[in-house]
Amino acid sequence: MRTADGRRLVAVNLVVGRLSGADPESLDFAMGLMVGESAWPGAAVCIREEPLRLVCAGCGRGYEADLDRLACPACGSMDVEVTAGRDLRLESLEVE
């Protein structure tokens, strides 16, 4: 088993945003296969889904949205800016 300074990899923590284009279930499956065949077969793959967050340019309200309801709930404007939900990133590695 590979170690870093005598420590072993326990978990791989990923963040998947709603607009990232990645399917969390498919990513979990693929990462599970990769980790299982790596030097760290016991490491867990943990995926945190990041919600879609928008800010309305018209009224300034920030809110979480679904992909089928992007309009501002306060004023109905579609002039919105994405502030979160695009990421697909490695958040951290847990070692012990």
Backbone as CSV, one residue per row, in Angstrom:
resi,resn,N_x,N_y,N_z,CA_x,CA_y,CA_z,C_x,C_y,C_z
1,MET,0.845,-1.183,0.000,0.000,0.000,0.000,0.887,1.242,0.000
2,ARG,0.549,2.225,-0.799,1.303,3.469,-0.848,0.968,4.333,0.348
3,THR,1.948,5.005,0.868,1.726,5.911,1.987,2.460,7.210,1.734
4,ALA,2.056,8.224,2.440,2.736,9.509,2.418,3.169,9.774,3.852
5,ASP,4.455,9.706,4.080,4.989,9.874,5.434,4.333,8.913,6.413
6,GLY,4.109,7.674,5.985,3.535,6.660,6.861,2.033,6.733,7.014
7,ARG,1.391,7.614,6.294,-0.069,7.752,6.393,-0.722,7.131,5.167
8,ARG,-2.001,6.752,5.310,-2.694,6.153,4.173,-3.897,7.005,3.777
9,LEU,-4.275,6.911,2.514,-5.419,7.648,1.987,-6.702,6.977,2.457
10,VAL,-7.565,7.760,3.096,-8.822,7.254,3.635,-9.996,7.638,2.740
11,ALA,-9.997,8.874,2.235,-11.135,9.340,1.435,-10.713,10.402,0.430
12,VAL,-11.421,10.402,-0.691,-11.293,11.412,-1.730,-12.614,12.177,-1.722
13,ASN,-12.563,13.477,-1.448,-13.770,14.293,-1.340,-13.892,15.218,-2.544
14,LEU,-14.997,15.073,-3.275,-15.236,15.840,-4.493,-16.460,16.738,-4.331
15,VAL,-16.479,17.844,-5.071,-17.632,18.726,-5.136,-18.121,18.724,-6.573
16,VAL,-19.425,18.480,-6.759,-20.035,18.454,-8.082,-21.186,19.463,-8.112
17,GLY,-21.019,20.524,-8.869,-22.053,21.543,-8.997,-23.148,21.115,-9.958
18,ARG,-24.335,21.661,-9.749,-25.489,21.323,-10.597,-25.247,21.671,-12.067
19,LEU,-24.446,22.697,-12.330,-24.166,23.106,-13.710,-22.813,22.603,-14.214
20,SER,-22.179,21.704,-13.503,-20.844,21.244,-13.884,-20.865,20.367,-15.129
21,GLY,-22.002,19.765,-15.420,-22.085,18.846,-16.543,-21.772,17.413,-16.154
22,ALA,-21.413,17.195,-14.904,-21.095,15.849,-14.432,-22.288,15.260,-13.684
23,ASP,-22.525,13.991,-13.918,-23.575,13.276,-13.207,-22.952,12.663,-11.956
24,PRO,-23.410,13.057,-10.762,-22.806,12.547,-9.530,-22.788,11.021,-9.419
25,GLU,-23.834,10.356,-9.855,-23.879,8.890,-9.766,-22.835,8.252,-10.684
26,SER,-22.721,8.755,-11.892,-21.727,8.224,-12.831,-20.313,8.509,-12.341
27,LEU,-20.105,9.704,-11.820,-18.797,10.070,-11.289,-18.430,9.197,-10.095
28,ASP,-19.387,8.937,-9.225,-19.158,8.073,-8.065,-18.753,6.670,-8.522
29,PHE,-19.448,6.156,-9.513,-19.137,4.827,-10.044,-17.725,4.793,-10.630
30,ALA,-17.411,5.769,-11.479,-16.099,5.807,-12.141,-14.970,5.999,-11.130
31,MET,-15.154,6.905,-10.185,-14.118,7.134,-9.183,-13.943,5.906,-8.297
32,GLY,-15.033,5.222,-7.995,-14.955,3.998,-7.204,-14.117,2.941,-7.898
33,LEU,-14.286,2.816,-9.215,-13.482,1.872,-9.989,-12.006,2.277,-9.988
34,MET,-11.757,3.560,-10.184,-10.372,4.040,-10.218,-9.669,3.837,-8.882
35,VAL,-10.343,4.202,-7.804,-9.745,4.055,-6.478,-9.555,2.578,-6.146
36,GLY,-10.526,1.748,-6.515,-10.450,0.322,-6.230,-9.278,-0.368,-6.900
37,GLU,-8.845,0.163,-8.039,-7.727,-0.425,-8.770,-6.431,0.352,-8.561
38,SER,-6.450,1.290,-7.611,-5.264,2.100,-7.351,-4.442,1.487,-6.216
39,ALA,-3.456,2.226,-5.796,-2.635,1.792,-4.660,-3.374,1.981,-3.336
40,TRP,-4.572,2.593,-3.380,-5.367,2.846,-2.175,-6.763,2.258,-2.324
41,PRO,-6.900,0.952,-2.441,-8.204,0.349,-2.735,-9.255,0.534,-1.645
42,GLY,-8.843,0.853,-0.434,-9.818,1.018,0.645,-10.338,2.435,0.799
43,ALA,-9.842,3.364,-0.010,-10.252,4.762,0.136,-11.698,4.959,-0.319
44,ALA,-12.428,5.752,0.445,-13.816,6.078,0.109,-13.843,7.254,-0.872
45,VAL,-14.867,7.293,-1.691,-15.104,8.425,-2.584,-16.369,9.112,-2.077
46,CYS,-16.224,10.360,-1.644,-17.350,11.125,-1.093,-17.645,12.296,-2.021
47,ILE,-18.896,12.382,-2.463,-19.285,13.447,-3.389,-20.319,14.339,-2.722
48,ARG,-20.008,15.641,-2.702,-20.944,16.632,-2.174,-21.492,17.405,-3.367
49,GLU,-22.806,17.406,-3.490,-23.434,18.143,-4.592,-23.615,19.599,-4.182
50,GLU,-23.157,20.490,-5.052,-23.270,21.925,-4.801,-24.516,22.456,-5.508
51,PRO,-25.413,23.112,-4.779,-26.623,23.627,-5.414,-26.320,24.795,-6.353
52,LEU,-27.251,25.055,-7.226,-27.165,26.190,-8.137,-27.618,27.437,-7.376
53,ARG,-26.719,28.413,-7.299,-27.051,29.673,-6.622,-26.945,30.808,-7.633
54,LEU,-27.944,31.670,-7.602,-28.023,32.785,-8.544,-28.234,34.090,-7.798
55,VAL,-27.896,35.199,-8.452,-28.200,36.537,-7.957,-28.907,37.274,-9.078
56,CYS,-30.017,37.876,-8.743,-30.808,38.624,-9.714,-30.183,39.997,-9.957
57,ALA,-29.961,40.336,-11.228,-29.407,41.640,-11.571,-30.442,42.746,-11.394
58,GLY,-31.715,42.380,-11.465,-32.775,43.382,-11.338,-33.010,43.842,-9.911
59,CYS,-33.156,42.901,-8.980,-33.493,43.285,-7.603,-32.397,42.945,-6.591
60,GLY,-31.371,42.215,-7.028,-30.254,41.917,-6.149,-30.438,40.731,-5.223
61,ARG,-31.559,40.050,-5.336,-31.809,38.918,-4.453,-30.940,37.721,-4.838
62,GLY,-30.351,37.057,-3.843,-29.623,35.815,-4.051,-30.532,34.655,-3.687
63,TYR,-30.444,33.573,-4.445,-31.323,32.434,-4.177,-30.776,31.158,-4.784
64,GLU,-31.246,30.019,-4.265,-30.945,28.719,-4.855,-32.026,28.422,-5.877
65,ALA,-31.620,27.796,-6.981,-32.569,27.541,-8.056,-32.439,26.112,-8.568
66,ASP,-33.498,25.646,-9.182,-33.478,24.389,-9.919,-33.259,24.728,-11.379
67,LEU,-32.796,23.765,-12.147,-32.526,24.024,-13.559,-33.786,24.362,-14.347
68,ASP,-34.938,23.942,-13.850,-36.183,24.236,-14.562,-36.859,25.517,-14.062
69,ARG,-36.278,26.166,-13.049,-36.833,27.419,-12.514,-35.705,28.386,-12.205
70,LEU,-35.249,29.088,-13.224,-34.123,29.999,-13.053,-34.551,31.430,-12.745
71,ALA,-35.769,31.799,-13.056,-36.243,33.167,-12.845,-36.218,33.533,-11.369
72,CYS,-35.935,34.781,-11.102,-35.906,35.287,-9.732,-37.274,35.100,-9.073
73,PRO,-37.313,34.488,-7.892,-38.602,34.289,-7.234,-39.212,35.589,-6.706
74,ALA,-38.394,36.625,-6.548,-38.905,37.888,-6.022,-39.523,38.768,-7.106
75,CYS,-38.841,38.888,-8.262,-39.325,39.817,-9.289,-39.607,39.153,-10.640
76,GLY,-39.221,37.886,-10.801,-39.485,37.172,-12.045,-38.471,37.403,-13.149
77,SER,-37.444,38.207,-12.879,-36.440,38.509,-13.898,-35.618,37.267,-14.248
78,MET,-35.233,37.185,-15.515,-34.334,36.126,-15.969,-32.901,36.657,-16.127
79,ASP,-32.695,37.914,-15.764,-31.365,38.516,-15.823,-30.639,38.159,-14.522
80,VAL,-30.039,36.984,-14.523,-29.417,36.456,-13.304,-27.963,36.081,-13.552
81,GLU,-27.193,36.048,-12.480,-25.783,35.653,-12.549,-25.576,34.421,-11.676
82,VAL,-24.857,33.454,-12.197,-24.539,32.241,-11.440,-23.416,32.566,-10.462
83,THR,-23.641,32.291,-9.178,-22.612,32.521,-8.167,-22.059,31.218,-7.600
84,ALA,-22.746,30.107,-7.799,-22.266,28.795,-7.344,-22.994,27.708,-8.115
85,GLY,-22.333,26.582,-8.266,-22.965,25.450,-8.922,-22.294,25.003,-10.209
86,ARG,-21.185,25.642,-10.572,-20.470,25.274,-11.799,-19.286,24.341,-11.532
87,ASP,-18.889,24.241,-10.291,-17.646,23.541,-9.955,-17.710,22.029,-10.109
88,LEU,-16.565,21.498,-10.474,-16.278,20.072,-10.394,-14.836,20.031,-9.920
89,ARG,-14.663,19.766,-8.624,-13.321,19.892,-8.071,-13.032,18.877,-6.970
90,LEU,-11.760,18.640,-6.790,-11.279,17.870,-5.661,-11.276,18.801,-4.475
91,GLU,-12.088,18.513,-3.477,-12.170,19.387,-2.304,-11.064,19.061,-1.308
92,SER,-10.844,17.779,-1.074,-9.800,17.386,-0.123,-9.508,15.907,-0.221
93,LEU,-8.395,15.547,0.369,-8.017,14.150,0.552,-7.874,13.933,2.046
94,GLU,-8.439,12.859,2.546,-8.302,12.537,3.962,-7.276,11.432,4.120
95,VAL,-6.322,11.686,4.985,-5.280,10.702,5.265,-5.219,10.455,6.761
96,GLU,-4.720,9.285,7.109,-4.517,8.996,8.538,-3.213,8.277,8.732
